[in-house]
């Protein structure tokens, strides 16, 4: 029998193989991709980006801050694809959606 008691939340979060650890890595990946995109886009366009998500099939979804921003970002799809491929070469295409938080 093991003398180990229950793990603390901190131990679970820091364990790379735990569900919390995997979730933490995914949050970091999305945050880094969003920051990379916003840092490379012209400032007046970057304002419309809420967040990004990269699906396993290579589709990058860019969430906009509203419907007008979504339209504007769709016009920038090729630039967005080019910028994000520099960080995630597996990206195959870009979708733009309106964020529910925006």
N, CA, C and O of each residue as an XYZ file, in Angstrom:
408
protein
N       0.833     -1.190      0.000
C       0.000      0.000      0.000
C       0.865      1.236      0.000
O       1.967      1.242      0.549
N       0.368      2.259     -0.607
C       1.084      3.513     -0.715
C       0.713      4.430      0.447
O      -0.429      4.452      0.906
N       1.702      5.182      0.905
C       1.468      6.159      1.962
C       0.995      7.490      1.398
O       0.692      8.419      2.146
N       0.937      7.570      0.125
C       0.545      8.841     -0.485
C      -0.920      9.127     -0.236
O      -1.779      8.258     -0.380
N      -1.182     10.357      0.140
C      -2.558     10.800      0.308
C      -3.056     11.393     -0.994
O      -2.398     11.285     -2.028
N      -4.198     12.008     -0.942
C      -4.732     12.649     -2.139
C      -3.796     13.757     -2.617
O      -3.148     14.423     -1.810
N      -3.732     13.943     -3.910
C      -2.896     14.995     -4.478
C      -3.602     16.337     -4.347
O      -4.826     16.439     -4.423
N      -2.786     17.352     -4.150
C      -3.348     18.702     -4.106
C      -3.672     19.156     -5.523
O      -3.189     18.577     -6.496
N      -4.486     20.187     -5.629
C      -4.830     20.740     -6.933
C      -3.574     21.231     -7.648
O      -3.448     21.080     -8.863
N      -2.659     21.808     -6.905
C      -1.401     22.275     -7.484
C      -0.595     21.139     -8.079
O      -0.027     21.279     -9.162
N      -0.539     20.009     -7.379
C       0.181     18.844     -7.894
C      -0.477     18.320     -9.165
O       0.211     17.938    -10.112
N      -1.792     18.302     -9.185
C      -2.508     17.836    -10.374
C      -2.276     18.771    -11.549
O      -2.076     18.320    -12.677
N      -2.302     20.066    -11.290
C      -2.136     21.044    -12.360
C      -0.733     20.998    -12.945
O      -0.554     21.240    -14.139
N       0.257     20.694    -12.128
C       1.637     20.677    -12.591
C       2.042     19.340    -13.207
O       3.065     19.267    -13.887
N       1.283     18.311    -12.989
C       1.611     17.011    -13.554
C       1.350     17.029    -15.058
O       0.216     17.261    -15.478
N       2.379     16.788    -15.881
C       2.203     16.907    -17.329
C       1.239     15.888    -17.927
O       0.687     16.125    -19.001
N       1.030     14.771    -17.259
C       0.154     13.732    -17.811
C      -1.270     13.779    -17.274
O      -2.117     12.983    -17.681
N      -1.535     14.701    -16.370
C      -2.883     14.794    -15.807
C      -3.797     15.546    -16.761
O      -3.329     16.234    -17.668
N      -5.082     15.413    -16.555
C      -6.059     16.143    -17.369
C      -5.846     17.650    -17.200
O      -5.949     18.402    -18.169
N      -5.554     18.086    -15.991
C      -5.288     19.501    -15.756
C      -4.037     19.955    -16.497
O      -4.009     21.045    -17.069
N      -3.013     19.127    -16.486
C      -1.774     19.460    -17.190
C      -2.007     19.595    -18.693
O      -1.508     20.529    -19.321
N      -2.765     18.662    -19.267
C      -3.078     18.722    -20.704
C      -3.921     19.961    -21.014
O      -3.685     20.647    -22.008
N      -4.892     20.235    -20.164
C      -5.734     21.415    -20.352
C      -4.899     22.691    -20.259
O      -5.090     23.616    -21.049
N      -4.000     22.744    -19.325
C      -3.126     23.893    -19.151
C      -2.256     24.113    -20.395
O      -2.083     25.249    -20.835
N      -1.710     23.034    -20.962
C      -0.911     23.149    -22.179
C      -1.755     23.655    -23.344
O      -1.284     24.464    -24.143
N      -2.996     23.186    -23.448
C      -3.884     23.619    -24.524
C      -4.223     25.100    -24.387
O      -4.240     25.830    -25.378
N      -4.490     25.536    -23.182
C      -4.772     26.954    -22.946
C      -3.553     27.793    -23.333
O      -3.694     28.837    -23.969
N      -2.365     27.343    -22.953
C      -1.142     28.061    -23.311
C      -0.957     28.118    -24.825
O      -0.583     29.159    -25.366
N      -1.216     27.010    -25.506
C      -1.052     26.956    -26.966
C      -1.990     27.950    -27.647
O      -1.580     28.685    -28.545
N      -3.242     27.968    -27.217
C      -4.218     28.893    -27.800
C      -3.830     30.342    -27.521
O      -3.920     31.199    -28.400
N      -3.408     30.600    -26.317
C      -3.011     31.959    -25.934
C      -1.805     32.419    -26.748
O      -1.769     33.556    -27.216
N      -0.819     31.541    -26.917
C       0.367     31.887    -27.692
C       0.026     32.123    -29.156
O       0.563     33.041    -29.776
N      -0.854     31.309    -29.712
C      -1.258     31.481    -31.103
C      -2.012     32.802    -31.285
O      -1.775     33.526    -32.253
N      -2.904     33.110    -30.367
C      -3.645     34.368    -30.431
C      -2.697     35.553    -30.301
O      -2.812     36.518    -31.057
N      -1.773     35.497    -29.364
C      -0.803     36.582    -29.172
C       0.077     36.746    -30.404
O       0.365     37.867    -30.826
N       0.502     35.627    -30.976
C       1.330     35.675    -32.184
C       0.571     36.359    -33.319
O       1.107     37.242    -33.988
N      -0.673     35.948    -33.528
C      -1.477     36.532    -34.600
C      -1.680     38.028    -34.369
O      -1.456     38.827    -35.278
N      -2.093     38.408    -33.183
C      -2.366     39.821    -32.892
C      -1.099     40.668    -32.975
O      -1.152     41.844    -33.335
N       0.031     40.068    -32.642
C       1.297     40.789    -32.716
C       1.774     41.022    -34.136
O       2.551     41.944    -34.384
N       1.318     40.192    -35.078
C       1.763     40.297    -36.462
C       0.782     41.038    -37.362
O       1.176     41.574    -38.398
N      -0.484     41.072    -36.980
C      -1.483     41.790    -37.767
C      -1.333     43.295    -37.541
O      -0.850     43.715    -36.489
N      -1.743     44.110    -38.518
C      -1.787     45.552    -38.252
C      -2.682     45.822    -37.039
O      -3.694     45.149    -36.844
N      -2.306     46.795    -36.241
C      -3.005     47.062    -34.978
C      -4.495     47.295    -35.162
O      -5.294     46.858    -34.334
N      -4.881     47.974    -36.232
C      -6.301     48.269    -36.428
C      -7.110     47.020    -36.767
O      -8.330     47.020    -36.603
N      -6.467     45.975    -37.228
C      -7.160     44.710    -37.517
C      -7.084     43.773    -36.307
O      -8.036     43.050    -36.011
N      -5.948     43.794    -35.616
C      -5.765     42.928    -34.442
C      -6.798     43.203    -33.360
O      -7.123     42.314    -32.574
N      -7.317     44.425    -33.312
C      -8.337     44.767    -32.313
C      -9.576     43.885    -32.422
O     -10.296     43.703    -31.440
N      -9.828     43.341    -33.604
C     -11.021     42.530    -33.815
C     -10.879     41.083    -33.424
O     -11.865     40.346    -33.429
N      -9.656     40.646    -33.078
C      -9.409     39.245    -32.726
C      -9.652     39.038    -31.243
O      -9.059     39.714    -30.402
N     -10.537     38.089    -30.931
C     -10.802     37.737    -29.537
C      -9.901     36.587    -29.102
O      -9.259     36.656    -28.054
N      -9.856     35.520    -29.919
C      -9.031     34.353    -29.605
C      -8.921     33.466    -30.833
O      -9.579     33.697    -31.848
N      -8.078     32.446    -30.722
C      -7.884     31.480    -31.805
C      -7.937     30.067    -31.237
O      -7.649     29.830    -30.063
N      -8.315     29.139    -32.108
C      -8.308     27.729    -31.748
C      -7.872     26.931    -32.963
O      -8.345     27.178    -34.072
N      -6.979     25.981    -32.762
C      -6.534     25.116    -33.835
C      -7.043     23.710    -33.568
O      -6.674     23.085    -32.574
N      -7.896     23.214    -34.463
C      -8.462     21.875    -34.329
C      -7.458     20.832    -34.829
O      -6.510     21.162    -35.542
N      -7.674     19.599    -34.456
C      -6.790     18.502    -34.850
C      -6.720     18.325    -36.361
O      -5.718     17.832    -36.879
N      -7.776     18.722    -37.076
C      -7.781     18.575    -38.533
C      -7.067     19.722    -39.247
O      -7.075     19.776    -40.477
N      -6.446     20.647    -38.495
C      -5.679     21.733    -39.081
C      -6.464     22.995    -39.365
O      -5.919     23.941    -39.934
N      -7.723     23.032    -38.984
C      -8.539     24.226    -39.221
C      -8.350     25.212    -38.063
O      -8.618     24.900    -36.902
N      -7.884     26.397    -38.417
C      -7.725     27.471    -37.441
C      -9.019     28.257    -37.393
O      -9.492     28.744    -38.420
N      -9.592     28.383    -36.210
C     -10.776     29.210    -36.030
C     -10.357     30.470    -35.294
O      -9.798     30.419    -34.198
N     -10.639     31.597    -35.921
C     -10.361     32.899    -35.315
C     -11.696     33.453    -34.844
O     -12.622     33.625    -35.637
N     -11.788     33.727    -33.568
C     -13.013     34.276    -32.994
C     -12.884     35.795    -32.954
O     -11.918     36.338    -32.419
N     -13.875     36.466    -33.529
C     -13.847     37.920    -33.622
C     -14.669     38.555    -32.510
O     -15.435     37.884    -31.818
N     -14.492     39.861    -32.354
C     -15.202     40.611    -31.323
C     -16.579     41.091    -31.753
O     -17.216     41.850    -31.023
N     -17.048     40.672    -32.903
C     -18.381     41.059    -33.368
C     -18.540     40.755    -34.846
O     -17.565     40.423    -35.519
N     -19.757     40.865    -35.358
C     -20.020     40.528    -36.763
C     -19.257     41.401    -37.763
O     -18.787     40.901    -38.785
N     -19.130     42.694    -37.478
C     -18.388     43.570    -38.395
C     -16.911     43.182    -38.437
O     -16.285     43.184    -39.497
N     -16.366     42.849    -37.264
C     -14.980     42.398    -37.203
C     -14.816     41.080    -37.949
O     -13.814     40.877    -38.635
N     -15.786     40.188    -37.824
C     -15.701     38.902    -38.509
C     -15.598     39.113    -40.017
O     -14.785     38.466    -40.678
N     -16.404     39.999    -40.559
C     -16.345     40.292    -41.996
C     -14.974     40.835    -42.380
O     -14.389     40.429    -43.384
N     -14.482     41.739    -41.582
C     -13.175     42.329    -41.886
C     -12.061     41.294    -41.811
O     -11.165     41.278    -42.654
N     -12.117     40.431    -40.804
C     -11.091     39.400    -40.654
C     -11.158     38.370    -41.775
O     -10.127     37.828    -42.174
N     -12.347     38.094    -42.288
C     -12.461     37.155    -43.407
C     -11.694     37.662    -44.623
O     -11.126     36.869    -45.375
N     -11.674     38.979    -44.820
C     -10.909     39.554    -45.926
C      -9.406     39.365    -45.720
O      -8.634     39.416    -46.677
N      -9.000     39.149    -44.489
C      -7.586     38.972    -44.155
C      -7.202     37.502    -43.990
O      -6.131     37.204    -43.461
N      -8.043     36.593    -44.427
C      -7.825     35.155    -44.206
C      -6.471     34.667    -44.697
O      -5.801     33.904    -44.002
N      -6.063     35.093    -45.877
C      -4.767     34.641    -46.413
C      -3.607     35.156    -45.561
O      -2.651     34.423    -45.306
N      -3.687     36.403    -45.125
C      -2.650     36.956    -44.260
C      -2.637     36.230    -42.907
O      -1.573     35.913    -42.374
N      -3.814     35.976    -42.367
C      -3.922     35.250    -41.099
C      -3.318     33.859    -41.235
O      -2.577     33.415    -40.358
N      -3.626     33.176    -42.321
C      -3.088     31.836    -42.573
C      -1.562     31.877    -42.618
O      -0.897     31.047    -41.998
N      -1.022     32.821    -43.336
C       0.430     32.954    -43.459
C       1.091     33.237    -42.111
O       2.104     32.628    -41.769
N       0.514     34.158    -41.354
C       1.063     34.520    -40.044
C       1.053     33.324    -39.100
O       2.054     33.037    -38.443
N      -0.070     32.633    -39.033
C      -0.215     31.544    -38.064
C       0.556     30.298    -38.463
O       0.977     29.533    -37.596
N       0.747     30.079    -39.750
C       1.551     28.928    -40.187
C       2.999     29.052    -39.747
O       3.688     28.042    -39.602
N       3.470     30.269    -39.534
C       4.833     30.455    -39.045
C       5.007     29.820    -37.666
O       6.100     29.372    -37.319
N       3.940     29.783    -36.890
C       3.992     29.185    -35.550
C       3.449     27.757    -35.551
O       3.948     26.908    -34.812
N       2.441     27.485    -36.365
C       1.806     26.166    -36.422
C       1.707     25.737    -37.899
O       0.682     25.975    -38.539
N       2.755     25.112    -38.440
C       2.770     24.751    -39.864
C       1.650     23.809    -40.297
O       1.380     23.693    -41.493
N       1.006     23.148    -39.372
C      -0.039     22.176    -39.715
C      -1.379     22.825    -40.079
O      -2.319     22.117    -40.439
N      -1.483     24.135    -39.994
C      -2.747     24.811    -40.287
C      -3.074     24.655    -41.769
O      -2.253     24.961    -42.634
N      -4.289     24.174    -42.046
C      -4.699     23.946    -43.428
C      -5.642     25.026    -43.948
O      -5.644     25.323    -45.142
N      -6.435     25.609    -43.068
C      -7.388     26.630    -43.488
C      -7.807     27.472    -42.287
O      -7.504     27.155    -41.137
N      -8.523     28.569    -42.602
C      -8.951     29.512    -41.562
C     -10.462     29.699    -41.648
O     -11.027     29.865    -42.729
N     -11.099     29.668    -40.480
C     -12.515     30.041    -40.348
C     -12.565     31.229    -39.398
O     -11.767     31.325    -38.465
N     -13.492     32.112    -39.638
C     -13.706     33.235    -38.725
C     -15.115     33.124    -38.175
O     -16.079     32.981    -38.927
N     -15.223     33.190    -36.872
C     -16.509     33.121    -36.193
C     -16.635     34.295    -35.223
O     -15.636     34.863    -34.783
N     -17.864     34.643    -34.904
C     -18.108     35.695    -33.917
C     -18.038     35.051    -32.531
O     -18.695     34.043    -32.270
N     -17.247     35.636    -31.664
C     -17.106     35.129    -30.301
C     -18.373     35.392    -29.507
O     -18.999     36.443    -29.643
N     -18.735     34.448    -28.694
C     -19.878     34.650    -27.803
C     -19.517     35.606    -26.672
O     -20.396     36.146    -26.000
N     -18.213     35.811    -26.466
C     -17.720     36.707    -25.408
C     -17.472     38.116    -25.925
O     -17.235     39.029    -25.135
N     -17.523     38.308    -27.242
C     -17.096     39.576    -27.833
C     -18.110     40.584    -27.900
O     -17.853     41.688    -28.381
